[in-house]
């Protein structure tokens, strides 16, 4: 049985993340969606972006990268990991699928 068509909003988590830093190998950032990658239409989703400690800014880009949100509200999720959260409210004009990419900017070393 297929999912009820009005109950799904497909979210494509495009892990084409980029790290903007100065010649340094860093761990790959991660992105996840809460409550999940498939949510009921009309609901909100929170994207959780994680990267190494020292991240100054996370950017979440939607669709053709003409729409984006930046946040410098970065918390330390663990001794080795930074985290930022982006809440996206439902927008019926967007359709059923949204593609997002995430990038992060690190503070330069002193």
PDB file as gemmi writes it, atoms N, CA and C in Angstrom:
CRYST1    1.000    1.000    1.000  90.00  90.00  90.00 P 1                      
ATOM      1  N   UNK A   1       0.837  -1.177   0.000  1.00  0.00           N  
ATOM      2  CA  UNK A   1       0.000   0.000   0.000  1.00  0.00           C  
ATOM      3  C   UNK A   1       0.887   1.248   0.000  1.00  0.00           C  
ATOM      4  N   UNK A   2       0.571   2.177  -0.860  1.00  0.00           N  
ATOM      5  CA  UNK A   2       1.392   3.391  -0.942  1.00  0.00           C  
ATOM      6  C   UNK A   2       0.962   4.392   0.121  1.00  0.00           C  
ATOM      7  N   UNK A   3       1.886   5.301   0.514  1.00  0.00           N  
ATOM      8  CA  UNK A   3       1.548   6.313   1.510  1.00  0.00           C  
ATOM      9  C   UNK A   3       0.405   7.198   1.031  1.00  0.00           C  
ATOM     10  N   UNK A   4      -0.397   7.679   1.951  1.00  0.00           N  
ATOM     11  CA  UNK A   4      -1.490   8.587   1.630  1.00  0.00           C  
ATOM     12  C   UNK A   4      -0.900   9.852   1.024  1.00  0.00           C  
ATOM     13  N   UNK A   5      -1.321  10.262  -0.192  1.00  0.00           N  
ATOM     14  CA  UNK A   5      -0.656  11.358  -0.891  1.00  0.00           C  
ATOM     15  C   UNK A   5      -0.685  12.698  -0.167  1.00  0.00           C  
ATOM     16  N   UNK A   6      -1.702  12.965   0.649  1.00  0.00           N  
ATOM     17  CA  UNK A   6      -1.740  14.259   1.327  1.00  0.00           C  
ATOM     18  C   UNK A   6      -0.934  14.259   2.610  1.00  0.00           C  
ATOM     19  N   UNK A   7      -0.381  13.109   2.989  1.00  0.00           N  
ATOM     20  CA  UNK A   7       0.316  13.015   4.270  1.00  0.00           C  
ATOM     21  C   UNK A   7       1.832  13.086   4.140  1.00  0.00           C  
ATOM     22  N   UNK A   8       2.337  13.321   2.937  1.00  0.00           N  
ATOM     23  CA  UNK A   8       3.785  13.278   2.764  1.00  0.00           C  
ATOM     24  C   UNK A   8       4.331  14.566   2.160  1.00  0.00           C  
ATOM     25  N   UNK A   9       5.446  14.970   2.659  1.00  0.00           N  
ATOM     26  CA  UNK A   9       6.236  16.039   2.058  1.00  0.00           C  
ATOM     27  C   UNK A   9       7.635  15.489   1.948  1.00  0.00           C  
ATOM     28  N   UNK A  10       8.102  15.228   0.742  1.00  0.00           N  
ATOM     29  CA  UNK A  10       9.429  14.655   0.563  1.00  0.00           C  
ATOM     30  C   UNK A  10      10.490  15.727   0.715  1.00  0.00           C  
ATOM     31  N   UNK A  11      11.457  15.471   1.546  1.00  0.00           N  
ATOM     32  CA  UNK A  11      12.575  16.385   1.744  1.00  0.00           C  
ATOM     33  C   UNK A  11      13.835  15.705   1.256  1.00  0.00           C  
ATOM     34  N   UNK A  12      14.481  16.300   0.292  1.00  0.00           N  
ATOM     35  CA  UNK A  12      15.723  15.754  -0.214  1.00  0.00           C  
ATOM     36  C   UNK A  12      16.850  16.463   0.522  1.00  0.00           C  
ATOM     37  N   UNK A  13      17.568  15.723   1.336  1.00  0.00           N  
ATOM     38  CA  UNK A  13      18.696  16.307   2.053  1.00  0.00           C  
ATOM     39  C   UNK A  13      19.919  16.161   1.170  1.00  0.00           C  
ATOM     40  N   UNK A  14      20.205  17.185   0.438  1.00  0.00           N  
ATOM     41  CA  UNK A  14      21.303  17.163  -0.513  1.00  0.00           C  
ATOM     42  C   UNK A  14      22.591  17.412   0.257  1.00  0.00           C  
ATOM     43  N   UNK A  15      23.368  16.379   0.437  1.00  0.00           N  
ATOM     44  CA  UNK A  15      24.574  16.497   1.243  1.00  0.00           C  
ATOM     45  C   UNK A  15      25.745  17.014   0.420  1.00  0.00           C  
ATOM     46  N   UNK A  16      25.470  18.036  -0.354  1.00  0.00           N  
ATOM     47  CA  UNK A  16      26.526  18.708  -1.095  1.00  0.00           C  
ATOM     48  C   UNK A  16      27.040  19.843  -0.237  1.00  0.00           C  
ATOM     49  N   UNK A  17      27.420  19.480   0.969  1.00  0.00           N  
ATOM     50  CA  UNK A  17      27.882  20.495   1.901  1.00  0.00           C  
ATOM     51  C   UNK A  17      29.240  21.017   1.466  1.00  0.00           C  
ATOM     52  N   UNK A  18      29.476  22.247   1.836  1.00  0.00           N  
ATOM     53  CA  UNK A  18      30.784  22.825   1.567  1.00  0.00           C  
ATOM     54  C   UNK A  18      31.344  23.382   2.861  1.00  0.00           C  
ATOM     55  N   UNK A  19      32.638  23.301   2.982  1.00  0.00           N  
ATOM     56  CA  UNK A  19      33.318  23.846   4.144  1.00  0.00           C  
ATOM     57  C   UNK A  19      34.205  24.975   3.649  1.00  0.00           C  
ATOM     58  N   UNK A  20      34.009  26.161   4.209  1.00  0.00           N  
ATOM     59  CA  UNK A  20      34.820  27.309   3.832  1.00  0.00           C  
ATOM     60  C   UNK A  20      35.853  27.526   4.932  1.00  0.00           C  
ATOM     61  N   UNK A  21      37.096  27.246   4.616  1.00  0.00           N  
ATOM     62  CA  UNK A  21      38.162  27.346   5.605  1.00  0.00           C  
ATOM     63  C   UNK A  21      39.477  27.620   4.890  1.00  0.00           C  
ATOM     64  N   UNK A  22      40.542  27.687   5.634  1.00  0.00           N  
ATOM     65  CA  UNK A  22      41.851  27.952   5.062  1.00  0.00           C  
ATOM     66  C   UNK A  22      42.683  26.673   5.046  1.00  0.00           C  
ATOM     67  N   UNK A  23      42.788  26.025   3.883  1.00  0.00           N  
ATOM     68  CA  UNK A  23      43.658  24.872   3.659  1.00  0.00           C  
ATOM     69  C   UNK A  23      43.755  23.935   4.853  1.00  0.00           C  
ATOM     70  N   UNK A  24      42.665  23.346   5.215  1.00  0.00           N  
ATOM     71  CA  UNK A  24      42.672  22.444   6.359  1.00  0.00           C  
ATOM     72  C   UNK A  24      41.695  21.314   6.092  1.00  0.00           C  
ATOM     73  N   UNK A  25      42.127  20.083   6.360  1.00  0.00           N  
ATOM     74  CA  UNK A  25      41.239  18.943   6.223  1.00  0.00           C  
ATOM     75  C   UNK A  25      40.360  18.859   7.458  1.00  0.00           C  
ATOM     76  N   UNK A  26      39.065  18.905   7.238  1.00  0.00           N  
ATOM     77  CA  UNK A  26      38.110  18.864   8.334  1.00  0.00           C  
ATOM     78  C   UNK A  26      37.122  17.732   8.111  1.00  0.00           C  
ATOM     79  N   UNK A  27      36.501  17.252   9.178  1.00  0.00           N  
ATOM     80  CA  UNK A  27      35.495  16.215   8.997  1.00  0.00           C  
ATOM     81  C   UNK A  27      34.309  16.749   8.196  1.00  0.00           C  
ATOM     82  N   UNK A  28      33.677  15.865   7.464  1.00  0.00           N  
ATOM     83  CA  UNK A  28      32.514  16.230   6.661  1.00  0.00           C  
ATOM     84  C   UNK A  28      31.361  16.633   7.584  1.00  0.00           C  
ATOM     85  N   UNK A  29      30.696  17.749   7.289  1.00  0.00           N  
ATOM     86  CA  UNK A  29      29.548  18.146   8.099  1.00  0.00           C  
ATOM     87  C   UNK A  29      28.373  17.205   7.854  1.00  0.00           C  
ATOM     88  N   UNK A  30      27.377  17.266   8.719  1.00  0.00           N  
ATOM     89  CA  UNK A  30      26.196  16.419   8.538  1.00  0.00           C  
ATOM     90  C   UNK A  30      24.939  17.263   8.660  1.00  0.00           C  
ATOM     91  N   UNK A  31      23.869  16.760   8.064  1.00  0.00           N  
ATOM     92  CA  UNK A  31      22.571  17.419   8.135  1.00  0.00           C  
ATOM     93  C   UNK A  31      21.519  16.343   8.341  1.00  0.00           C  
ATOM     94  N   UNK A  32      20.555  16.637   9.196  1.00  0.00           N  
ATOM     95  CA  UNK A  32      19.442  15.713   9.414  1.00  0.00           C  
ATOM     96  C   UNK A  32      18.170  16.533   9.555  1.00  0.00           C  
ATOM     97  N   UNK A  33      17.038  15.850   9.496  1.00  0.00           N  
ATOM     98  CA  UNK A  33      15.745  16.517   9.598  1.00  0.00           C  
ATOM     99  C   UNK A  33      14.960  15.925  10.758  1.00  0.00           C  
ATOM    100  N   UNK A  34      14.307  16.797  11.515  1.00  0.00           N  
ATOM    101  CA  UNK A  34      13.437  16.357  12.601  1.00  0.00           C  
ATOM    102  C   UNK A  34      12.030  16.871  12.315  1.00  0.00           C  
ATOM    103  N   UNK A  35      11.007  16.081  12.365  1.00  0.00           N  
ATOM    104  CA  UNK A  35      10.977  14.750  12.940  1.00  0.00           C  
ATOM    105  C   UNK A  35      11.481  13.656  12.005  1.00  0.00           C  
ATOM    106  N   UNK A  36      11.754  13.951  10.748  1.00  0.00           N  
ATOM    107  CA  UNK A  36      12.274  12.963   9.804  1.00  0.00           C  
ATOM    108  C   UNK A  36      12.276  13.567   8.413  1.00  0.00           C  
ATOM    109  N   UNK A  37      12.656  12.769   7.415  1.00  0.00           N  
ATOM    110  CA  UNK A  37      12.719  13.283   6.047  1.00  0.00           C  
ATOM    111  C   UNK A  37      11.373  13.238   5.349  1.00  0.00           C  
ATOM    112  N   UNK A  38      10.395  12.562   5.925  1.00  0.00           N  
ATOM    113  CA  UNK A  38       9.029  12.561   5.400  1.00  0.00           C  
ATOM    114  C   UNK A  38       8.132  13.057   6.524  1.00  0.00           C  
ATOM    115  N   UNK A  39       7.432  14.152   6.275  1.00  0.00           N  
ATOM    116  CA  UNK A  39       6.588  14.745   7.312  1.00  0.00           C  
ATOM    117  C   UNK A  39       5.199  15.021   6.743  1.00  0.00           C  
ATOM    118  N   UNK A  40       4.194  15.142   7.592  1.00  0.00           N  
ATOM    119  CA  UNK A  40       2.847  15.457   7.103  1.00  0.00           C  
ATOM    120  C   UNK A  40       2.809  16.845   6.467  1.00  0.00           C  
ATOM    121  N   UNK A  41       2.030  16.975   5.393  1.00  0.00           N  
ATOM    122  CA  UNK A  41       1.841  18.286   4.784  1.00  0.00           C  
ATOM    123  C   UNK A  41       1.260  19.231   5.822  1.00  0.00           C  
ATOM    124  N   UNK A  42       1.710  20.462   5.816  1.00  0.00           N  
ATOM    125  CA  UNK A  42       1.229  21.446   6.765  1.00  0.00           C  
ATOM    126  C   UNK A  42       2.035  21.498   8.045  1.00  0.00           C  
ATOM    127  N   UNK A  43       2.950  20.558   8.216  1.00  0.00           N  
ATOM    128  CA  UNK A  43       3.788  20.541   9.413  1.00  0.00           C  
ATOM    129  C   UNK A  43       5.093  21.277   9.145  1.00  0.00           C  
ATOM    130  N   UNK A  44       5.830  21.542  10.196  1.00  0.00           N  
ATOM    131  CA  UNK A  44       7.153  22.152  10.047  1.00  0.00           C  
ATOM    132  C   UNK A  44       8.221  21.062  10.143  1.00  0.00           C  
ATOM    133  N   UNK A  45       9.409  21.422   9.712  1.00  0.00           N  
ATOM    134  CA  UNK A  45      10.556  20.528   9.837  1.00  0.00           C  
ATOM    135  C   UNK A  45      11.709  21.356  10.400  1.00  0.00           C  
ATOM    136  N   UNK A  46      12.542  20.730  11.194  1.00  0.00           N  
ATOM    137  CA  UNK A  46      13.735  21.382  11.715  1.00  0.00           C  
ATOM    138  C   UNK A  46      14.951  20.675  11.144  1.00  0.00           C  
ATOM    139  N   UNK A  47      15.794  21.422  10.442  1.00  0.00           N  
ATOM    140  CA  UNK A  47      17.037  20.865   9.933  1.00  0.00           C  
ATOM    141  C   UNK A  47      18.116  21.089  10.983  1.00  0.00           C  
ATOM    142  N   UNK A  48      18.839  20.026  11.301  1.00  0.00           N  
ATOM    143  CA  UNK A  48      19.917  20.083  12.278  1.00  0.00           C  
ATOM    144  C   UNK A  48      21.224  19.927  11.513  1.00  0.00           C  
ATOM    145  N   UNK A  49      22.062  20.956  11.560  1.00  0.00           N  
ATOM    146  CA  UNK A  49      23.353  20.949  10.870  1.00  0.00           C  
ATOM    147  C   UNK A  49      24.446  20.788  11.919  1.00  0.00           C  
ATOM    148  N   UNK A  50      25.368  19.859  11.664  1.00  0.00           N  
ATOM    149  CA  UNK A  50      26.465  19.616  12.608  1.00  0.00           C  
ATOM    150  C   UNK A  50      27.802  19.661  11.879  1.00  0.00           C  
ATOM    151  N   UNK A  51      28.791  20.194  12.588  1.00  0.00           N  
ATOM    152  CA  UNK A  51      30.143  20.261  12.055  1.00  0.00           C  
ATOM    153  C   UNK A  51      31.123  20.341  13.206  1.00  0.00           C  
ATOM    154  N   UNK A  52      32.405  20.486  12.908  1.00  0.00           N  
ATOM    155  CA  UNK A  52      33.414  20.517  13.965  1.00  0.00           C  
ATOM    156  C   UNK A  52      33.301  21.776  14.826  1.00  0.00           C  
ATOM    157  N   UNK A  53      33.862  21.706  16.019  1.00  0.00           N  
ATOM    158  CA  UNK A  53      33.913  22.867  16.903  1.00  0.00           C  
ATOM    159  C   UNK A  53      34.651  23.992  16.186  1.00  0.00           C  
ATOM    160  N   UNK A  54      34.192  25.210  16.352  1.00  0.00           N  
ATOM    161  CA  UNK A  54      34.817  26.357  15.700  1.00  0.00           C  
ATOM    162  C   UNK A  54      34.002  26.899  14.551  1.00  0.00           C  
ATOM    163  N   UNK A  55      32.887  26.250  14.207  1.00  0.00           N  
ATOM    164  CA  UNK A  55      32.044  26.763  13.134  1.00  0.00           C  
ATOM    165  C   UNK A  55      31.442  28.089  13.583  1.00  0.00           C  
ATOM    166  N   UNK A  56      31.550  29.086  12.734  1.00  0.00           N  
ATOM    167  CA  UNK A  56      31.011  30.409  13.049  1.00  0.00           C  
ATOM    168  C   UNK A  56      29.602  30.573  12.490  1.00  0.00           C  
ATOM    169  N   UNK A  57      29.388  30.121  11.256  1.00  0.00           N  
ATOM    170  CA  UNK A  57      28.108  30.319  10.583  1.00  0.00           C  
ATOM    171  C   UNK A  57      27.701  29.055   9.839  1.00  0.00           C  
ATOM    172  N   UNK A  58      26.443  28.681   9.950  1.00  0.00           N  
ATOM    173  CA  UNK A  58      25.858  27.643   9.112  1.00  0.00           C  
ATOM    174  C   UNK A  58      24.913  28.334   8.136  1.00  0.00           C  
ATOM    175  N   UNK A  59      24.865  27.856   6.899  1.00  0.00           N  
ATOM    176  CA  UNK A  59      23.927  28.365   5.894  1.00  0.00           C  
ATOM    177  C   UNK A  59      23.118  27.194   5.357  1.00  0.00           C  
ATOM    178  N   UNK A  60      21.819  27.366   5.325  1.00  0.00           N  
ATOM    179  CA  UNK A  60      20.914  26.376   4.753  1.00  0.00           C  
ATOM    180  C   UNK A  60      20.314  26.997   3.504  1.00  0.00           C  
ATOM    181  N   UNK A  61      20.530  26.358   2.347  1.00  0.00           N  
ATOM    182  CA  UNK A  61      20.031  26.880   1.073  1.00  0.00           C  
ATOM    183  C   UNK A  61      18.918  25.977   0.573  1.00  0.00           C  
ATOM    184  N   UNK A  62      17.891  26.593   0.002  1.00  0.00           N  
ATOM    185  CA  UNK A  62      16.767  25.835  -0.528  1.00  0.00           C  
ATOM    186  C   UNK A  62      16.634  26.061  -2.024  1.00  0.00           C  
ATOM    187  N   UNK A  63      16.133  25.016  -2.690  1.00  0.00           N  
ATOM    188  CA  UNK A  63      15.823  25.052  -4.112  1.00  0.00           C  
ATOM    189  C   UNK A  63      17.012  25.501  -4.941  1.00  0.00           C  
ATOM    190  N   UNK A  64      16.890  26.598  -5.661  1.00  0.00           N  
ATOM    191  CA  UNK A  64      17.926  27.023  -6.606  1.00  0.00           C  
ATOM    192  C   UNK A  64      18.982  27.904  -5.950  1.00  0.00           C  
ATOM    193  N   UNK A  65      19.116  27.807  -4.637  1.00  0.00           N  
ATOM    194  CA  UNK A  65      20.081  28.582  -3.857  1.00  0.00           C  
ATOM    195  C   UNK A  65      19.770  30.078  -3.844  1.00  0.00           C  
ATOM    196  N   UNK A  66      18.601  30.456  -4.341  1.00  0.00           N  
ATOM    197  CA  UNK A  66      18.213  31.860  -4.260  1.00  0.00           C  
ATOM    198  C   UNK A  66      17.552  32.153  -2.914  1.00  0.00           C  
ATOM    199  N   UNK A  67      17.152  31.105  -2.204  1.00  0.00           N  
ATOM    200  CA  UNK A  67      16.564  31.256  -0.879  1.00  0.00           C  
ATOM    201  C   UNK A  67      17.494  30.605   0.125  1.00  0.00           C  
ATOM    202  N   UNK A  68      17.930  31.360   1.120  1.00  0.00           N  
ATOM    203  CA  UNK A  68      18.817  30.770   2.116  1.00  0.00           C  
ATOM    204  C   UNK A  68      18.609  31.427   3.472  1.00  0.00           C  
ATOM    205  N   UNK A  69      19.027  30.713   4.498  1.00  0.00           N  
ATOM    206  CA  UNK A  69      19.010  31.212   5.869  1.00  0.00           C  
ATOM    207  C   UNK A  69      20.417  31.051   6.419  1.00  0.00           C  
ATOM    208  N   UNK A  70      20.961  32.102   7.012  1.00  0.00           N  
ATOM    209  CA  UNK A  70      22.236  32.031   7.724  1.00  0.00           C  
ATOM    210  C   UNK A  70      21.946  32.110   9.212  1.00  0.00           C  
ATOM    211  N   UNK A  71      22.728  31.413  10.002  1.00  0.00           N  
ATOM    212  CA  UNK A  71      22.631  31.582  11.444  1.00  0.00           C  
ATOM    213  C   UNK A  71      24.020  31.562  12.053  1.00  0.00           C  
ATOM    214  N   UNK A  72      24.216  32.454  12.980  1.00  0.00           N  
ATOM    215  CA  UNK A  72      25.426  32.434  13.794  1.00  0.00           C  
ATOM    216  C   UNK A  72      25.078  31.946  15.196  1.00  0.00           C  
ATOM    217  N   UNK A  73      23.847  31.448  15.345  1.00  0.00           N  
ATOM    218  CA  UNK A  73      23.402  30.870  16.612  1.00  0.00           C  
ATOM    219  C   UNK A  73      23.857  29.412  16.633  1.00  0.00           C  
ATOM    220  N   UNK A  74      25.146  29.230  16.832  1.00  0.00           N  
ATOM    221  CA  UNK A  74      25.776  27.910  16.793  1.00  0.00           C  
ATOM    222  C   UNK A  74      26.071  27.486  18.224  1.00  0.00           C  
ATOM    223  N   UNK A  75      25.642  26.279  18.574  1.00  0.00           N  
ATOM    224  CA  UNK A  75      25.906  25.772  19.924  1.00  0.00           C  
ATOM    225  C   UNK A  75      26.914  24.635  19.853  1.00  0.00           C  
ATOM    226  N   UNK A  76      27.496  24.319  20.967  1.00  0.00           N  
ATOM    227  CA  UNK A  76      28.437  23.210  21.036  1.00  0.00           C  
ATOM    228  C   UNK A  76      27.658  21.978  21.477  1.00  0.00           C  
ATOM    229  N   UNK A  77      27.429  21.048  20.539  1.00  0.00           N  
ATOM    230  CA  UNK A  77      26.635  19.853  20.807  1.00  0.00           C  
ATOM    231  C   UNK A  77      27.411  18.832  21.627  1.00  0.00           C  
ATOM    232  N   UNK A  78      28.717  18.820  21.474  1.00  0.00           N  
ATOM    233  CA  UNK A  78      29.597  17.907  22.208  1.00  0.00           C  
ATOM    234  C   UNK A  78      30.980  18.559  22.243  1.00  0.00           C  
ATOM    235  N   UNK A  79      31.947  17.947  22.930  1.00  0.00           N  
ATOM    236  CA  UNK A  79      33.292  18.546  22.957  1.00  0.00           C  
ATOM    237  C   UNK A  79      33.934  18.700  21.575  1.00  0.00           C  
ATOM    238  N   UNK A  80      33.458  17.933  20.588  1.00  0.00           N  
ATOM    239  CA  UNK A  80      34.080  17.992  19.265  1.00  0.00           C  
ATOM    240  C   UNK A  80      33.119  18.419  18.155  1.00  0.00           C  
ATOM    241  N   UNK A  81      31.904  18.844  18.497  1.00  0.00           N  
ATOM    242  CA  UNK A  81      30.902  19.097  17.466  1.00  0.00           C  
ATOM    243  C   UNK A  81      30.085  20.361  17.746  1.00  0.00           C  
ATOM    244  N   UNK A  82      29.875  21.161  16.689  1.00  0.00           N  
ATOM    245  CA  UNK A  82      29.002  22.336  16.733  1.00  0.00           C  
ATOM    246  C   UNK A  82      27.682  21.988  16.063  1.00  0.00           C  
ATOM    247  N   UNK A  83      26.629  22.732  16.412  1.00  0.00           N  
ATOM    248  CA  UNK A  83      25.304  22.428  15.874  1.00  0.00           C  
ATOM    249  C   UNK A  83      24.498  23.706  15.701  1.00  0.00           C  
ATOM    250  N   UNK A  84      23.703  23.744  14.628  1.00  0.00           N  
ATOM    251  CA  UNK A  84      22.739  24.826  14.415  1.00  0.00           C  
ATOM    252  C   UNK A  84      21.433  24.197  13.956  1.00  0.00           C  
ATOM    253  N   UNK A  85      20.321  24.829  14.297  1.00  0.00           N  
ATOM    254  CA  UNK A  85      18.995  24.316  13.942  1.00  0.00           C  
ATOM    255  C   UNK A  85      18.250  25.365  13.120  1.00  0.00           C  
ATOM    256  N   UNK A  86      17.583  24.891  12.070  1.00  0.00           N  
ATOM    257  CA  UNK A  86      16.781  25.742  11.199  1.00  0.00           C  
ATOM    258  C   UNK A  86      15.362  25.186  11.147  1.00  0.00           C  
ATOM    259  N   UNK A  87      14.390  25.952  11.627  1.00  0.00           N  
ATOM    260  CA  UNK A  87      12.989  25.534  11.540  1.00  0.00           C  
ATOM    261  C   UNK A  87      12.419  26.108  10.247  1.00  0.00           C  
ATOM    262  N   UNK A  88      11.822  25.235   9.451  1.00  0.00           N  
ATOM    263  CA  UNK A  88      11.187  25.637   8.202  1.00  0.00           C  
ATOM    264  C   UNK A  88       9.701  25.328   8.329  1.00  0.00           C  
ATOM    265  N   UNK A  89       8.876  26.363   8.237  1.00  0.00           N  
ATOM    266  CA  UNK A  89       7.435  26.163   8.313  1.00  0.00           C  
ATOM    267  C   UNK A  89       6.895  25.741   6.960  1.00  0.00           C  
ATOM    268  N   UNK A  90       5.752  25.088   6.984  1.00  0.00           N  
ATOM    269  CA  UNK A  90       5.110  24.605   5.772  1.00  0.00           C  
ATOM    270  C   UNK A  90       4.740  25.777   4.863  1.00  0.00           C  
ATOM    271  N   UNK A  91       4.922  25.580   3.574  1.00  0.00           N  
ATOM    272  CA  UNK A  91       4.535  26.575   2.580  1.00  0.00           C  
ATOM    273  C   UNK A  91       3.853  25.832   1.439  1.00  0.00           C  
ATOM    274  N   UNK A  92       2.519  25.894   1.354  1.00  0.00           N  
ATOM    275  CA  UNK A  92       1.804  25.114   0.338  1.00  0.00           C  
ATOM    276  C   UNK A  92       2.180  25.475  -1.090  1.00  0.00           C  
ATOM    277  N   UNK A  93       2.772  26.643  -1.319  1.00  0.00           N  
ATOM    278  CA  UNK A  93       3.177  27.031  -2.674  1.00  0.00           C  
ATOM    279  C   UNK A  93       4.413  26.279  -3.139  1.00  0.00           C  
ATOM    280  N   UNK A  94       5.152  25.691  -2.226  1.00  0.00           N  
ATOM    281  CA  UNK A  94       6.411  25.016  -2.573  1.00  0.00           C  
ATOM    282  C   UNK A  94       6.192  23.670  -3.246  1.00  0.00           C  
ATOM    283  N   UNK A  95       5.055  23.052  -3.031  1.00  0.00           N  
ATOM    284  CA  UNK A  95       4.842  21.723  -3.577  1.00  0.00           C  
ATOM    285  C   UNK A  95       5.235  20.663  -2.578  1.00  0.00           C  
ATOM    286  N   UNK A  96       5.459  19.474  -3.071  1.00  0.00           N  
ATOM    287  CA  UNK A  96       5.674  18.330  -2.194  1.00  0.00           C  
ATOM    288  C   UNK A  96       7.131  18.039  -1.888  1.00  0.00           C  
ATOM    289  N   UNK A  97       8.064  18.589  -2.616  1.00  0.00           N  
ATOM    290  CA  UNK A  97       9.473  18.244  -2.407  1.00  0.00           C  
ATOM    291  C   UNK A  97      10.304  19.509  -2.283  1.00  0.00           C  
ATOM    292  N   UNK A  98      11.201  19.497  -1.333  1.00  0.00           N  
ATOM    293  CA  UNK A  98      12.124  20.607  -1.140  1.00  0.00           C  
ATOM    294  C   UNK A  98      13.535  20.056  -1.080  1.00  0.00           C  
ATOM    295  N   UNK A  99      14.440  20.661  -1.823  1.00  0.00           N  
ATOM    296  CA  UNK A  99      15.841  20.267  -1.791  1.00  0.00           C  
ATOM    297  C   UNK A  99      16.609  21.309  -0.994  1.00  0.00           C  
ATOM    298  N   UNK A 100      17.435  20.838  -0.075  1.00  0.00           N  
ATOM    299  CA  UNK A 100      18.233  21.761   0.729  1.00  0.00           C  
ATOM    300  C   UNK A 100      19.696  21.356   0.680  1.00  0.00           C  
ATOM    301  N   UNK A 101      20.569  22.331   0.766  1.00  0.00           N  
ATOM    302  CA  UNK A 101      21.997  22.071   0.934  1.00  0.00           C  
ATOM    303  C   UNK A 101      22.472  22.887   2.132  1.00  0.00           C  
ATOM    304  N   UNK A 102      23.570  22.469   2.713  1.00  0.00           N  
ATOM    305  CA  UNK A 102      24.075  23.124   3.903  1.00  0.00           C  
ATOM    306  C   UNK A 102      25.541  23.436   3.709  1.00  0.00           C  
ATOM    307  N   UNK A 103      25.953  24.614   4.169  1.00  0.00           N  
ATOM    308  CA  UNK A 103      27.376  24.935   4.186  1.00  0.00           C  
ATOM    309  C   UNK A 103      27.703  25.546   5.538  1.00  0.00           C  
ATOM    310  N   UNK A 104      28.979  25.545   5.874  1.00  0.00           N  
ATOM    311  CA  UNK A 104      29.392  26.123   7.143  1.00  0.00           C  
ATOM    312  C   UNK A 104      30.688  26.881   6.948  1.00  0.00           C  
ATOM    313  N   UNK A 105      30.881  27.886   7.775  1.00  0.00           N  
ATOM    314  CA  UNK A 105      32.070  28.727   7.717  1.00  0.00           C  
ATOM    315  C   UNK A 105      32.775  28.651   9.059  1.00  0.00           C  
ATOM    316  N   UNK A 106      34.071  28.393   9.020  1.00  0.00           N  
ATOM    317  CA  UNK A 106      34.852  28.268  10.244  1.00  0.00           C  
ATOM    318  C   UNK A 106      35.575  29.563  10.554  1.00  0.00           C  
ATOM    319  N   UNK A 107      35.769  29.803  11.843  1.00  0.00           N  
ATOM    320  CA  UNK A 107      36.586  30.935  12.265  1.00  0.00           C  
ATOM    321  C   UNK A 107      38.032  30.677  11.860  1.00  0.00           C  
ATOM    322  N   UNK A 108      38.729  31.662  11.323  1.00  0.00           N  
ATOM    323  CA  UNK A 108      40.143  31.449  10.999  1.00  0.00           C  
ATOM    324  C   UNK A 108      40.948  31.254  12.276  1.00  0.00           C  
ATOM    325  N   UNK A 109      42.000  30.438  12.173  1.00  0.00           N  
ATOM    326  CA  UNK A 109      42.867  30.204  13.332  1.00  0.00           C  
ATOM    327  C   UNK A 109      43.648  31.465  13.654  1.00  0.00           C  
ATOM    328  N   UNK A 110      43.781  31.743  14.932  1.00  0.00           N  
ATOM    329  CA  UNK A 110      44.511  32.941  15.365  1.00  0.00           C  
ATOM    330  C   UNK A 110      46.004  32.691  15.342  1.00  0.00           C  
TER     331      UNK A 110                                                      
END                                                                             
